[in-house]
């Protein structure tokens, strides 16, 4: 009788253990779970973030505002948390860009202009508060806001896990869309503060590079209620070199853009 009681306690313990696990484990499913444990979902999402120290890629960038389409080739180099470097060409080199956590610098050869200043260059026209980390996150397919920090609410959807931030927060507050099978970010969307403009970043395709899953096509859209502007970035030849250089020097005689 005593041995039977021990077995019963043992099996009850197993049942309680596995029941508890169900509340904190999120498994891949074709359809997202309703009322998912957001803490567990955030943990699963973060476990799939790409781990990148140095990255190099070639990007085909296509801009379309509904009236004209323009395409350029961009060489991208990035060192995690330190700098993003881009060199754009249209048959010949036309511009270079350097972004660090403190500042943005670029120059373009057609008008022989350059800029050297802070992130107001991006944020003032859009009325946003993007930082260097946001630029890196955008390129790596990571959300602008960490779903593991602060309170979040799940929006019911048959295709994606959709999370929206709750409570008072400073800066941008995107709505995040995650795939229920591999938990990668499919879209982040936000309404530009003080306007009716909607900014959307969609991750249309991913590729595995040296074990890390990275965006292969990113579509950035800005819609003001009437006009739609789109920029599509298609990545190829991506690798993780052990060392990179970031050549950047503003040529003499160029005119500074005052902002």
Backbone torsions as a table, in degrees:
resi	resn	phi	psi	omega
1	UNK	NA	-42.8	179.4
2	UNK	-62.7	-39.8	-179.6
3	UNK	-67.5	-38.6	177.5
4	UNK	-62.2	-40.5	179.4
5	UNK	-64.4	-38.9	177.9
6	UNK	-63.4	-41.8	177.4
7	UNK	-62.6	-41.6	-179.0
8	UNK	-62.1	-45.2	178.8
9	UNK	-61.9	-40.6	179.9
10	UNK	-61.0	-47.0	-177.7
11	UNK	-70.8	-35.3	175.3
12	UNK	-62.6	-40.7	177.3
13	UNK	-60.8	-41.8	178.1
14	UNK	-63.0	-44.6	-179.5
15	UNK	-60.7	-45.2	-179.8
16	UNK	-65.0	-38.0	-179.9
17	UNK	-63.5	-48.6	-178.1
18	UNK	-70.3	-31.2	176.0
19	UNK	-64.8	-40.7	178.4
20	UNK	-65.3	-38.5	179.7
21	UNK	-62.3	-35.0	-179.4
22	UNK	-62.2	-28.4	-177.7
23	UNK	-79.8	-14.9	-177.2
24	UNK	-120.9	-2.6	179.9
25	UNK	-107.4	132.4	177.2
26	UNK	-116.1	116.0	-177.0
27	UNK	-99.0	154.7	178.0
28	UNK	-61.2	131.1	177.7
29	UNK	-141.2	151.5	178.7
30	UNK	-70.1	-30.6	177.0
31	UNK	-117.8	135.4	-177.9
32	UNK	-64.2	146.5	177.4
33	UNK	-73.2	143.1	173.9
34	UNK	-80.8	144.4	179.4
35	UNK	53.1	48.3	-179.8
36	UNK	-67.7	151.5	173.3
37	UNK	-70.7	106.6	-172.3
38	UNK	-66.0	-34.3	177.4
39	UNK	-62.5	-43.6	178.5
40	UNK	-67.9	-39.3	179.0
41	UNK	-63.3	-43.6	179.3
42	UNK	-61.5	-38.9	178.5
43	UNK	-64.5	-41.5	179.0
44	UNK	-65.4	-40.8	178.9
45	UNK	-61.9	-47.2	-177.1
46	UNK	-66.9	-30.0	-179.7
47	UNK	-67.0	-17.9	-179.6
48	UNK	-99.8	2.3	178.3
49	UNK	-61.7	140.0	175.3
50	UNK	-67.2	138.5	178.1
51	UNK	-103.7	105.1	-171.6
52	UNK	-128.5	130.5	172.4
53	UNK	-98.2	-58.5	177.1
54	UNK	-127.2	138.0	-177.4
55	UNK	-135.0	143.8	176.1
56	UNK	-136.4	137.0	-179.5
57	UNK	-155.7	161.5	173.4
58	UNK	-111.2	129.9	-175.0
59	UNK	-120.2	132.4	168.5
60	UNK	-97.4	112.1	-176.1
61	UNK	-104.0	125.7	-179.3
62	UNK	-121.9	121.6	179.3
63	UNK	-105.9	135.2	-179.0
64	UNK	-142.0	120.0	177.3
65	UNK	-111.2	15.9	-179.8
66	UNK	88.8	-18.2	179.6
67	UNK	-110.9	-32.8	-179.8
68	UNK	-147.8	154.5	177.4
69	UNK	-124.2	134.3	-178.8
70	UNK	-134.5	140.3	-177.8
71	UNK	-129.2	136.5	175.3
72	UNK	-135.8	162.5	174.8
73	UNK	-105.9	133.0	-177.4
74	UNK	-123.2	127.5	170.5
75	UNK	-90.2	123.6	-177.4
76	UNK	-111.9	134.1	170.3
77	UNK	-134.1	139.2	-176.2
78	UNK	-145.0	138.0	172.4
79	UNK	-120.3	122.5	-171.4
80	UNK	-51.8	126.1	176.2
81	UNK	68.6	6.2	-175.8
82	UNK	-121.9	-51.8	-175.8
83	UNK	-161.4	150.5	171.0
84	UNK	-123.4	126.1	-177.2
85	UNK	-122.6	134.5	177.7
86	UNK	-135.8	141.7	174.7
87	UNK	-128.5	120.6	-175.0
88	UNK	-103.4	142.3	179.0
89	UNK	-136.0	147.3	167.7
90	UNK	-131.4	79.2	-169.7
91	UNK	74.0	-47.9	176.2
92	UNK	-118.5	156.9	176.3
93	UNK	-59.5	133.9	-178.3
94	UNK	-121.9	-22.4	-176.3
95	UNK	-165.3	156.4	172.4
96	UNK	-134.5	148.4	-177.6
97	UNK	-135.8	138.0	174.6
98	UNK	-132.2	125.1	177.9
99	UNK	-121.0	129.6	174.4
100	UNK	-125.0	170.5	178.3
101	UNK	-58.7	-21.3	-176.6
102	UNK	-98.1	-28.3	-169.7
103	UNK	-158.4	167.8	175.0
104	UNK	-122.5	133.8	176.4
105	UNK	-134.7	139.3	173.4
106	UNK	-155.0	161.4	170.1
107	UNK	-144.8	149.5	178.6
108	UNK	-128.6	143.0	-168.0
109	UNK	-87.7	-19.0	-177.6
110	UNK	-67.8	-52.9	-179.8
111	UNK	-94.3	-4.1	-177.8
112	UNK	55.3	51.3	178.2
113	UNK	-114.3	159.7	174.0
114	UNK	-146.2	160.4	176.1
115	UNK	-134.2	142.0	176.6
116	UNK	-146.8	107.1	-176.7
117	UNK	-172.4	-155.9	-174.3
118	UNK	-99.1	-168.7	-173.5
119	UNK	-77.3	1.8	172.8
120	UNK	-60.2	-24.9	178.0
121	UNK	-55.4	-38.5	178.8
122	UNK	-89.7	-43.2	-168.0
123	UNK	-79.3	-34.5	-177.4
124	UNK	-61.9	-48.3	-180.0
125	UNK	-64.9	-31.3	-176.2
126	UNK	-96.7	-9.0	-175.8
127	UNK	58.2	43.9	-179.5
128	UNK	-117.6	-174.0	-179.3
129	UNK	-139.0	46.1	179.9
130	UNK	-67.2	146.7	176.9
131	UNK	-121.1	178.8	177.6
132	UNK	-57.9	-42.8	-179.1
133	UNK	-59.1	-35.8	179.0
134	UNK	-64.0	-37.2	178.3
135	UNK	-63.8	-47.1	177.8
136	UNK	-61.3	-45.1	-179.1
137	UNK	-59.9	-41.6	179.4
138	UNK	-59.2	-45.8	-176.7
139	UNK	-70.9	-29.0	-176.6
140	UNK	-94.8	-2.1	-179.6
141	UNK	77.6	30.3	178.0
142	UNK	-108.0	149.2	-177.5
143	UNK	-70.3	151.3	177.1
144	UNK	-63.4	-33.7	177.5
145	UNK	-116.4	140.4	-179.3
146	UNK	-76.7	117.1	-179.6
147	UNK	-68.7	-7.3	176.6
148	UNK	-88.8	-4.8	-177.5
149	UNK	-114.1	130.9	177.7
150	UNK	79.2	-173.9	-177.8
151	UNK	-95.2	139.8	179.0
152	UNK	-132.6	154.2	177.7
153	UNK	-122.7	137.7	176.5
154	UNK	-88.2	133.1	174.0
155	UNK	-101.7	125.2	-177.4
156	UNK	-62.9	131.4	-178.9
157	UNK	-155.9	138.1	-177.2
158	UNK	-76.4	-10.1	-173.6
159	UNK	-114.6	-35.9	-173.7
160	UNK	-130.7	157.5	161.5
161	UNK	-80.3	117.2	-179.6
162	UNK	-112.3	124.3	-178.8
163	UNK	-120.7	136.9	175.0
164	UNK	-125.8	139.9	-178.8
165	UNK	-71.2	148.8	179.6
166	UNK	-118.6	155.5	177.8
167	UNK	82.1	177.6	-179.2
168	UNK	-78.0	129.3	177.8
169	UNK	-138.8	145.7	174.2
170	UNK	-88.7	152.4	178.0
171	UNK	84.0	-159.9	-175.3
172	UNK	-76.7	153.2	-178.3
173	UNK	-134.0	82.5	-174.9
174	UNK	-80.4	154.1	166.2
175	UNK	-91.0	130.4	-172.8
176	UNK	-110.8	136.5	-180.0
177	UNK	-117.9	122.5	-178.5
178	UNK	-122.0	142.8	177.5
179	UNK	-71.7	133.9	-177.6
180	UNK	-78.4	-9.6	-179.2
181	UNK	-90.8	-52.6	-177.8
182	UNK	-113.3	0.5	172.6
183	UNK	64.5	21.7	175.7
184	UNK	-84.1	156.0	179.8
185	UNK	-73.9	125.6	179.3
186	UNK	-101.2	-29.1	179.7
187	UNK	-163.0	146.7	165.6
188	UNK	-131.0	131.5	-170.3
189	UNK	-133.0	138.2	178.2
190	UNK	-146.4	149.8	172.2
191	UNK	-89.7	125.9	-178.2
192	UNK	-65.1	124.0	-176.1
193	UNK	-54.1	135.2	176.7
194	UNK	78.2	5.7	-179.2
195	UNK	-138.2	176.5	172.5
196	UNK	-101.2	9.8	-178.7
197	UNK	-73.9	138.5	177.3
198	UNK	-114.5	126.1	176.6
199	UNK	-106.8	127.5	-178.8
200	UNK	-128.7	137.0	173.8
201	UNK	-122.0	112.1	-179.2
202	UNK	-108.4	138.6	177.1
203	UNK	-106.0	99.8	-169.3
204	UNK	-82.3	-22.4	-178.3
205	UNK	-159.7	148.7	176.6
206	UNK	-126.3	157.9	175.8
207	UNK	-139.3	147.8	177.8
208	UNK	-91.9	123.9	-179.0
209	UNK	-123.5	114.3	-179.9
210	UNK	49.7	42.2	176.6
211	UNK	87.5	-8.8	-178.9
212	UNK	-106.3	135.0	179.9
213	UNK	-91.0	119.3	-174.7
214	UNK	-126.2	151.7	175.5
215	UNK	-61.7	139.8	176.0
216	UNK	-108.6	-28.5	175.2
217	UNK	-138.4	126.0	178.1
218	UNK	-121.9	132.2	176.9
219	UNK	-115.6	117.5	179.7
220	UNK	-106.6	123.7	-176.3
221	UNK	-126.0	141.4	173.9
222	UNK	-127.6	118.0	-177.5
223	UNK	-121.6	125.3	-177.8
224	UNK	-101.4	14.1	-177.6
225	UNK	99.6	-21.3	179.0
226	UNK	-128.3	-50.6	-175.0
227	UNK	-105.8	141.2	178.9
228	UNK	-117.7	125.7	174.2
229	UNK	-114.7	134.5	-177.7
230	UNK	-131.8	141.8	174.1
231	UNK	-129.3	119.4	178.5
232	UNK	-107.9	131.6	179.5
233	UNK	-114.1	120.5	178.5
234	UNK	-114.5	116.3	-174.6
235	UNK	-93.7	139.8	170.8
236	UNK	-152.6	168.7	-177.1
237	UNK	55.6	36.1	-178.9
238	UNK	-79.4	135.0	174.5
239	UNK	-149.7	175.3	-177.8
240	UNK	-122.2	79.9	-178.4
241	UNK	-69.0	153.7	179.8
242	UNK	-73.7	-24.0	178.1
243	UNK	-143.7	150.8	-179.6
244	UNK	-142.7	149.4	168.3
245	UNK	-114.6	157.2	-174.7
246	UNK	-130.7	71.4	-176.4
247	UNK	-66.3	123.4	180.0
248	UNK	-154.9	117.9	176.8
249	UNK	-150.2	121.3	-179.0
250	UNK	-69.7	124.1	-178.0
251	UNK	-63.6	150.9	176.8
252	UNK	-68.1	147.0	176.2
253	UNK	88.9	-2.6	178.5
254	UNK	-79.6	149.9	-178.2
255	UNK	-93.1	133.2	-179.6
256	UNK	-77.7	134.4	175.0
257	UNK	-83.4	118.1	178.0
258	UNK	-86.4	134.1	-176.3
259	UNK	-124.3	NA	NA
